[in-house]
């Protein structure tokens, strides 16, 4: 286990010791580790919330993709359309899609 030394004002040191005593930690290190773990968990939840928000935006922008059946139909249509295209047309479609994704990401 790595060691990290930190400096605290007397007020912060007293606060940490009070928390250790009140919350039943064995020492200040246990308390600080718990705070760090809680912060990491909170960060993970924030990232998940951002993903959910993006999904909600996509659902709002493309309401026709609200069901598995509609998403499968779209995919089937894309496969059918691609069967009728040449490799050069497929490459152009891919480049257009990539450009649109990049533009979308830069705008959001």
MARPAZA-924505 format. One line per field, with one value per residue (C-alpha): residue in one letter; z negated, y negated, x. Coordinates in Angstrom, 2 decimals, decimal comma, always signed. Layout:
<nodes>
residu = a; ...;
w = Z; ...;
v = Y; ...;
u = X; ...;
</nodes>
This chain:
<nodes>
residu = x; x; x; x; x; x; x; x; x; x; x; x; x; x; x; x; x; x; x; x; x; x; x; x; x; x; x; x; x; x; x; x; x; x; x; x; x; x; x; x; x; x; x; x; x; x; x; x; x; x; x; x; x; x; x; x; x; x; x; x; x; x; x; x; x; x; x; x; x; x; x; x; x; x; x; x; x; x; x; x; x; x; x; x; x; x; x; x; x; x; x; x; x; x; x; x; x; x; x; x; x; x; x; x; x; x; x; x;
w = +0,00; +0,94; -1,55; -1,01; -3,41; -3,59; -5,60; -7,35; -9,32; -13,00; -12,34; -9,63; -11,72; -14,63; -12,28; -10,93; -14,44; -15,49; -12,48; -13,31; -16,86; -16,01; -13,05; -14,56; -12,30; -13,68; -12,54; -10,22; -7,33; -7,40; -7,37; -4,44; -2,44; -2,97; -1,73; +1,38; +2,10; +1,72; +4,10; +6,68; +6,41; +6,82; +9,93; +11,43; +10,81; +12,45; +15,53; +15,69; +15,39; +18,33; +20,44; +19,52; +20,42; +23,81; +24,39; +23,53; +26,00; +28,72; +27,96; +28,20; +31,45; +32,99; +31,58; +34,35; +32,59; +29,34; +29,61; +30,32; +33,25; +34,84; +34,28; +35,91; +38,84; +39,32; +39,21; +41,68; +44,00; +43,78; +44,59; +47,51; +48,84; +48,48; +50,56; +53,46; +53,15; +54,51; +52,29; +53,28; +52,29; +48,98; +48,31; +49,05; +46,71; +43,95; +44,43; +44,30; +41,12; +39,49; +40,41; +38,96; +35,72; +35,41; +36,04; +33,47; +30,85; +31,44; +31,08; +27,76;
v = +0,00; -3,43; -6,22; -9,79; -12,59; -15,63; -18,82; -20,10; -23,20; -22,63; -23,20; -20,50; -18,11; -18,55; -18,00; -14,77; -13,49; -14,31; -12,38; -9,44; -9,39; -9,97; -7,61; -4,79; -4,80; -3,24; -6,18; -9,20; -7,09; -4,90; -8,00; -9,59; -6,32; -6,16; -9,73; -8,95; -5,79; -7,78; -10,45; -7,77; -6,22; -9,62; -10,26; -6,93; -7,85; -11,26; -9,57; -7,19; -10,15; -11,87; -8,73; -8,54; -12,21; -11,64; -8,65; -10,76; -13,45; -10,82; -9,37; -12,86; -13,60; -10,24; -9,21; -6,64; -4,60; -4,30; -0,55; +2,48; +3,30; -0,12; +0,08; +3,52; +2,23; -0,66; +1,72; +4,08; +1,15; +0,05; +3,56; +3,81; +0,43; +1,28; +4,43; +2,18; -0,13; +0,09; +0,07; -3,54; -4,55; -2,71; -4,51; -7,86; -6,99; -6,05; -9,25; -11,30; -9,52; -10,07; -13,76; -14,12; -12,41; -14,68; -17,77; -16,58; -15,98; -19,41; -21,03; -19,28;
u = +0,00; +1,33; +1,67; +0,52; +1,37; -0,89; -0,80; -3,92; -4,67; -5,37; -9,08; -9,18; -7,10; -9,54; -12,48; -10,96; -10,28; -13,85; -15,18; -12,92; -14,26; -17,92; -18,13; -16,10; -13,07; -9,93; -7,78; -7,60; -6,31; -9,42; -11,60; -9,74; -9,82; -13,57; -13,97; -11,93; -13,95; -17,19; -15,88; -14,96; -18,41; -20,04; -17,91; -19,02; -22,65; -22,11; -20,64; -23,61; -25,98; -24,23; -24,64; -28,32; -28,78; -27,15; -29,40; -32,45; -31,32; -30,91; -34,33; -35,84; -34,00; -34,92; -38,30; -38,66; -35,96; -37,92; -38,49; -36,36; -38,62; -38,06; -34,30; -34,20; -36,26; -33,82; -30,87; -32,56; -33,28; -29,64; -28,42; -30,84; -29,75; -26,08; -26,60; -27,55; -24,53; -21,04; -17,97; -17,30; -20,83; -20,48; -17,19; -18,86; -21,74; -19,29; -17,28; -20,49; -21,61; -18,21; -18,29; -21,80; -20,77; -17,73; -19,86; -22,41; -19,70; -18,18; -21,59; -22,37;
</nodes>
